[in-house]
Amino acid sequence: MRNIPTRIEIKEKKRVCRSNLRETLNIVLNWTEEKRAILGYYPIAKEQLTKLVIFPYASPSDTYQFFQYGLIDTILIFNDLKIISEFPVGFVDAVKRFKNMIDNVNPRDVSLKFTNSQSIFNEEEECLVPAHQVIFIEDHKCQLCASEISEESNNEMESTHIIKEEDSASEASLNIIA
């Protein structure tokens, strides 16, 4: 029964502060290949920081926590929007409208690609400036998922470079500034 966090513990975990950032970075830095299927994400090295590629089956709570600190490179969205369920309502609505627009033409997967700044903290470890995010939403056939599926099928590596379909719907994209 003690494993269930209280509302206060949940609120504290969601608070953007330097100690929670350290805890979040430890989660990212302690990632192993064996944890990939369980956690639903994997790290990639970026300019000055490790960022995450997040699959739809990852924890929505962890995903939002990574978002708060600017640690996401890509979120892959397939059938539902559960993965972003803890994000602000306006953000979820924008993604939902885009996904509905795409699905009306030809149902496809959607990815969210993030460019972001990092949070700035004071000496007391409180957040002075939160991470700012620019998010590019696009429809696509996921190259990452295609290569993962190909790896799982007896390591038969056929062509995993899926090219975007060249129709008017595949050119759809949306920028969100969060």
SULRAPE-V793710 format. One record per pair of residues at least 12 apart in sequence whose C-alpha atoms are under 7 Angstrom apart, sorted by sequence separation. I is the first residue (numbers start at 1). J is the second residue. D is the distance in whole Angstrom. If there is no record, write none. Layout:
# SULRAPE-V793710
[[I:J:D] [I:J:D]]
This chain:
# SULRAPE-V793710
[[41:53:6] [42:54:7] [119:131:4] [41:54:4] [118:131:5] [147:160:5] [40:54:6] [41:55:6] [117:131:5] [146:160:6] [28:43:7] [40:55:5] [116:131:7] [117:132:5] [116:132:6] [117:133:7] [40:57:6] [41:58:7] [116:133:4] [143:160:7] [40:58:4] [115:133:6] [116:134:6] [143:161:6] [39:58:6] [52:71:6] [53:72:7] [114:133:7] [115:134:5] [143:162:6] [51:71:5] [52:72:5] [53:73:6] [54:74:6] [55:75:6] [56:76:6] [114:134:6] [115:135:6] [51:72:5] [52:73:5] [53:74:5] [54:75:5] [55:76:5] [56:77:6] [114:135:5] [141:162:7] [51:73:5] [52:74:7] [53:75:6] [54:76:6] [56:78:7] [60:82:7] [64:86:6] [113:135:6] [114:136:6] [60:83:5] [64:87:6] [112:135:6] [113:136:5] [141:164:7] [59:83:7] [60:84:6] [112:136:6] [113:137:6] [140:164:6] [58:83:7] [60:85:6] [61:86:6] [112:137:5] [57:83:7] [60:86:6] [111:137:6] [112:138:7] [56:83:5] [110:137:7] [111:138:6] [110:138:6] [111:139:6] [110:139:4] [109:139:6] [110:140:6] [140:170:7] [78:109:5] [108:139:6] [109:140:6] [139:170:6] [77:109:6] [78:110:6] [108:140:6] [109:141:6] [77:110:5] [108:141:7] [139:172:7] [76:110:6] [77:111:6] [138:172:6] [76:111:5] [138:173:5] [75:111:6] [76:112:7] [137:173:5] [138:174:7] [74:111:7] [75:112:5] [136:173:7] [137:174:5] [74:112:5] [75:113:7] [136:174:6] [137:175:6] [74:113:5] [136:175:5] [73:113:6] [74:114:6] [135:175:6] [136:176:7] [73:114:5] [134:175:7] [135:176:5] [72:114:6] [134:176:6] [135:177:6] [134:177:4] [133:177:6] [134:178:6] [133:178:5] [70:116:6] [132:178:6] [70:117:6] [21:69:7] [70:118:6] [69:118:6] [69:119:6] [14:65:7] [70:131:6] [69:131:6] [68:131:6] [105:169:7] [102:169:6] [18:121:7] [19:125:7] [18:125:5] [17:125:6] [18:126:7] [17:126:5] [17:127:5] [16:127:6]]
